[in-house]
């Protein structure tokens, strides 16, 4: 299993599990990232933070610290 942070640009992945607890996990879920959701990785900022992804039809920027709590598999 890999994290969203480790996924390649241009790939589509599916969320398998969310790590973390409390406010961080709730924040990720409030952004629409839940188990089974497909995420397209659009691009990464020049210094690698943040990631720009497409989730449920909208654009979203995620910090690396948030992305490493999202366990994904290739869709």
Number of C-alpha atoms within 10 A of each C-alpha: 10 13 19 24 23 13 17 14 14 11 12 18 21 20 20 18 16 22 13 13 9 7 9 15 17 13 12 18 13 10 12 13 21 17 15 14 15 20 22 21 22 17 16 18 10 8 6 11 14 19 21 18 21 16 16 13 9 8 12 17 17 18 13 16 12 20 21 18 19 23 20 27 17 14 13
